Amino acid sequence: MIGSIASTGGNVDRGYDMSGAPLLVLVSVASIQFGQAVGRTLFDDLGATGVVLLRVSIAALVLAVVTRPRVRSWPRAAWRAAGLLGVAVAGLNLLSALALRTVPLGVVVTVSFLGPLTVSLVQTRRLLDLLWALLAGAGVALLWWHPGAAVPLGGLVLAGLAGICGAGYILLTARLGGLVPGAGGLPVSLTVAALVALPFGAGGAGAVVERPALLLGAGAVALLQTVLPYVLELSVLRRLPTRVFGILASLNPAAAAIAGLIVLDQRLGPVEIAALGLVTLASGGVTLIRAGSSEPPVPSPRSRPSHGSRASDTGAGPRCCRRRS
């Protein structure tokens, strides 16, 4: 889902059957963030990196069966892009998981959202963009200057590095989408991500040998955080203007805070809530501005952001961011 901020384009509203589509986007956002929260509950049993390894491996397997990518016809450039995207997906997920060990989920998502937001900002040329950049910067500055006992500085650094990987994820998703038709690149990139995560997560993931029931938990996280959002967004983006999709996707930090509260009993203080609000406002604002500056004369229901969480997310796809990775 992480990718949705930066890849959100400018389809106009007429020509779309939007019935039920906004609700599906909200379900996708909630699925991603509650999937992350459930994954956090498995850290004690599988380790942070072990959860990442199992999740991306299961998601890669499921999506490979669903999409059946025709890799034999891929050019060398497509393999290179898929490999680099897989590295970015692994970095995004591993760093986010390591940050989650010490930082509340809502804060991790808020800070890592700056990567996709930066990509979106540099692609626009309006003076108003400076306002959105300042709002987002002010939100993160609040966390840096007043992190509090529940938000250690080291965890914020890891979340910031995850945001950098998220920016690379978006750019590489767009690159791969131009080389490979359909969504066949996603399971290949997730497979590469699993291979990158293997040396970091194999030790923790090995716990499933003695406790196979843990595999059910990891499978649930894979479905919630990657597979289900991918299926929902693939359907939604054929019916919903990407401008509207991007605005709804900007609710990810707020959804993460709610998921952290309900599943993990993580209560954010006034500073964290203010930072979350500023980044969410900046994300929604830049989405509106980009849509207004690049609307094509004729809408095309086939026009949609490249999928990658999930990556995000992979967060795959408009996930970041987006994730859908």
C-alpha positions in Angstrom: 0.0 0.0 0.0 3.0 2.2 0.5 3.2 2.8 -3.2 -0.2 4.3 -3.6 0.9 7.8 -2.5 3.5 8.3 -5.1 2.0 6.4 -7.9 -1.4 8.0 -7.6 -2.1 9.6 -10.9 -4.9 11.8 -12.1 -7.9 10.0 -13.6 -11.0 12.1 -13.6 -14.1 11.0 -11.8 -16.5 10.5 -14.7 -16.6 7.1 -16.4 -16.2 5.1 -13.2 -18.6 2.9 -11.3 -17.5 3.8 -7.8 -20.2 1.8 -5.9 -18.5 0.1 -3.0 -15.0 0.9 -4.2 -14.1 3.3 -1.4 -15.1 0.8 1.2 -12.9 -1.8 -0.4 -9.9 0.6 -0.2 -10.6 1.1 3.5 -10.8 -2.7 4.0 -7.4 -3.0 2.2 -5.9 -0.3 4.4 -7.2 -1.9 7.5 -6.1 -5.4 6.4 -2.5 -4.2 5.8 -2.2 -2.5 9.2 -3.9 -5.1 11.2 -1.7 -7.7 9.4 1.3 -5.8 10.6 -0.1 -5.7 14.1 -0.8 -9.4 14.1 2.7 -10.0 12.8 4.1 -8.1 15.7 2.5 -10.5 18.1 4.6 -13.3 16.6 7.9 -11.6 17.2 8.5 -13.4 20.5 8.1 -16.8 18.8 9.6 -16.3 15.4 11.7 -13.1 15.7 11.0 -9.9 13.8 13.0 -11.1 10.7 11.6 -14.6 10.9 8.1 -13.2 10.6 9.2 -11.2 7.5 10.8 -14.3 5.9 7.7 -16.5 6.4 5.3 -13.8 5.3 7.0 -12.9 2.0 7.7 -16.5 1.2 4.0 -17.5 1.7 2.8 -14.5 -0.2 5.2 -15.2 -3.1 3.9 -18.8 -3.3 0.2 -17.8 -3.2 0.6 -15.0 -5.8 2.7 -17.1 -8.1 -0.2 -19.6 -8.2 -2.7 -16.8 -8.8 -0.8 -14.8 -11.4 1.3 -17.6 -13.1 4.0 -15.2 -14.4 5.3 -16.0 -17.9 9.0 -15.5 -17.0 10.4 -17.3 -20.0 9.5 -14.3 -22.2 11.0 -11.7 -19.9 13.8 -9.6 -21.2 17.0 -9.2 -19.2 16.0 -5.7 -18.1 12.8 -7.1 -16.5 14.8 -9.7 -14.5 17.1 -6.9 -13.3 14.2 -4.7 -12.3 12.5 -7.6 -10.5 15.6 -8.4 -8.6 16.2 -4.8 -7.5 12.6 -4.5 -6.5 12.9 -7.6 -4.4 15.9 -6.1 -2.6 13.9 -2.9 -1.9 10.9 -5.0 -0.7 13.2 -7.0 1.6 14.8 -3.8 3.0 11.4 -2.2 3.5 10.0 -5.1 5.4 13.1 -6.1 7.4 13.8 -2.5 8.6 10.1 -1.9 9.4 10.0 -5.1 11.4 13.2 -4.2 13.3 11.8 -0.8 14.1 8.5 -2.4 15.3 10.5 -4.1 18.1 10.8 -0.9 20.0 8.5 1.7 18.2 4.7 1.8 18.1 3.2 0.7 14.8 1.5 4.0 14.1 4.8 5.9 14.5 6.7 3.4 12.3 4.2 3.8 9.5 4.1 7.6 9.9 7.9 7.9 9.6 8.3 5.4 6.7 5.5 7.2 4.8 8.0 10.0 4.2 9.8 7.9 1.5 6.8 7.6 -0.8 5.7 11.1 0.0 9.1 12.5 -1.0 8.9 10.6 -4.3 5.4 12.2 -5.0 6.6 15.7 -4.0 9.7 15.7 -6.3 7.4 14.7 -9.2 5.4 17.9 -8.9 6.3 21.5 -9.6 3.9 23.6 -7.6 4.7 26.2 -5.0 2.0 24.6 -2.7 4.1 21.4 -2.6 6.4 23.3 -0.3 3.6 23.5 2.2 3.0 19.7 2.1 6.8 19.1 2.5 6.9 21.4 5.5 3.9 19.7 7.1 5.4 16.3 6.7 8.8 17.5 7.9 7.2 19.1 10.9 5.5 15.9 11.8 8.7 13.9 11.8 10.6 16.7 13.5 8.2 16.4 16.4 9.1 12.8 16.8 12.8 13.4 16.5 12.9 16.3 19.0 10.4 14.8 21.5 10.6 11.1 20.9 9.6 10.1 24.5 10.3 6.9 26.3 8.1 4.9 24.0 9.8 6.0 20.9 13.6 5.4 21.0 15.7 7.3 18.5 17.2 4.1 17.1 13.8 2.8 16.2 13.0 6.1 14.4 16.2 5.7 12.4 15.2 2.2 11.3 11.8 3.5 10.3 13.4 6.3 8.3 15.6 3.8 6.5 12.5 1.8 5.7 11.0 4.9 4.2 14.0 5.2 1.8 13.5 1.6 0.8 9.8 2.4 0.3 10.8 5.2 -2.1 13.0 2.8 -4.1 10.2 0.3 -4.1 7.8 2.8 -5.8 10.3 3.8 -8.5 11.3 0.2 -9.2 7.6 -0.9 -9.3 7.0 1.6 -12.0 10.1 0.4 -13.8 9.0 -3.3 -13.6 5.5 -2.4 -14.6 6.7 -0.9 -17.8 8.6 -4.1 -18.7 6.3 -6.9 -17.6 2.6 -7.0 -18.5 0.0 -7.6 -15.8 1.1 -8.4 -12.2 3.5 -11.2 -12.9 6.4 -9.3 -11.6 5.1 -9.2 -8.0 5.6 -12.9 -7.1 9.1 -12.9 -8.7 10.1 -9.8 -6.7 8.7 -11.3 -3.5 10.7 -14.5 -4.1 13.8 -12.4 -4.4 12.8 -10.6 -1.2 12.5 -13.9 0.6 16.0 -15.0 -0.6 17.4 -11.7 0.7 15.6 -12.1 4.1 16.6 -15.8 4.4 20.0 -15.3 6.2 18.4 -12.8 8.6 15.2 -14.7 9.4 16.1 -18.4 9.0 17.0 -18.8 12.6 13.7 -17.4 13.9 11.5 -19.0 11.2 13.0 -22.4 12.1 10.7 -22.4 15.2 7.9 -23.6 12.9 9.6 -27.0 12.8 8.9 -27.6 16.4 5.7 -25.6 16.5 3.9 -26.0 13.2 1.0 -24.0 14.5 3.1 -20.8 14.1 2.9 -21.3 10.4 -0.8 -20.6 10.6 -0.1 -17.3 12.2 2.5 -16.4 9.5 0.1 -17.4 6.8 -2.6 -15.2 8.3 -0.2 -12.3 8.3 0.7 -13.0 4.6 -2.9 -13.0 3.6 -3.8 -9.9 5.6 -0.8 -7.8 4.7 -0.1 -8.8 1.1 -2.5 -11.2 -0.7 -5.9 -9.7 0.4 -4.9 -6.1 -0.3 -3.5 -7.1 -3.7 -6.8 -8.7 -4.7 -8.9 -5.8 -3.3 -6.8 -3.1 -5.0 -6.6 -4.9 -8.3 -10.4 -4.8 -8.3 -10.8 -1.3 -6.9 -8.4 0.5 -9.3 -10.5 -0.5 -12.2 -13.5 1.3 -10.8 -12.1 4.1 -8.6 -10.2 7.3 -9.8 -6.6 7.0 -8.5 -7.0 10.5 -7.0 -9.7 9.1 -4.6 -7.6 6.0 -4.0 -4.6 8.0 -3.0 -6.5 10.1 -0.6 -8.0 7.0 1.1 -4.5 5.4 1.1 -3.3 8.4 3.1 -5.2 7.0 6.0 -2.5 4.3 6.5 -0.8 6.0 9.4 -4.1 6.5 11.2 -5.1 2.9 10.5 -1.8 1.8 11.9 -2.3 3.7 15.1 -5.7 2.1 15.5 -4.4 -1.4 14.8 -1.6 -0.8 17.3 -4.1 0.3 19.9 -6.5 -2.6 19.4 -4.1 -5.5 18.8 -1.0 -4.4 20.7 -2.4 -1.9 23.3 0.0 0.7 22.0 -1.2 4.1 23.1 0.2 7.2 21.4 0.8 10.4 23.2 -0.2 13.9 22.0 3.1 14.4 20.2 2.9 11.2 18.3 -0.8 11.9 17.3 0.1 15.4 16.1 2.9 14.0 14.0 0.7 11.3 12.5 -1.9 14.0 11.7 0.6 16.2 9.9 2.0 13.5 7.8 -1.5 12.2 6.9 -2.6 15.7 5.9 0.5 16.2 3.8 -0.1 12.8 2.0 -3.7 13.6 1.2 -2.8 17.2 0.1 -0.1 16.2 -2.3 -2.4 13.5 -3.8 -5.0 16.1 -4.6 -2.4 18.5 -6.1 -0.9 15.8 -8.3 -4.3 14.8 -9.5 -5.3 18.3 -10.4 -2.1 19.0 -12.3 -2.1 15.8 -14.4 -5.6 14.8 -15.3 -5.9 13.4 -18.8 -8.7 14.6 -21.1 -10.3 11.1 -21.3 -10.5 8.7 -18.4 -9.4 5.1 -18.8 -10.7 2.4 -16.4 -7.6 0.4 -17.2 -5.3 3.2 -15.9 -4.1 2.4 -12.4 -0.9 2.6 -10.3 1.7 -0.1 -10.7 1.3 -2.9 -8.1 4.2 -3.8 -6.0 1.7 -3.2 0.1 1.6 -4.6 -0.2 4.9 -4.5 -2.0 3.8 -2.0 0.1 3.5 -4.0 1.4 5.5 -5.6 -1.0 3.4 -4.3 0.1 2.6 -4.7 -3.3 1.2 -2.3 -5.5 -0.2 0.9 -4.7 0.9 -0.3 -1.5 3.2 1.0 -0.1 3.9 1.3 0.4 3.0 0.3 -0.3 2.9 -2.1 0.3 1.9 -3.6 0.2 5.1 -5.2 1.0 
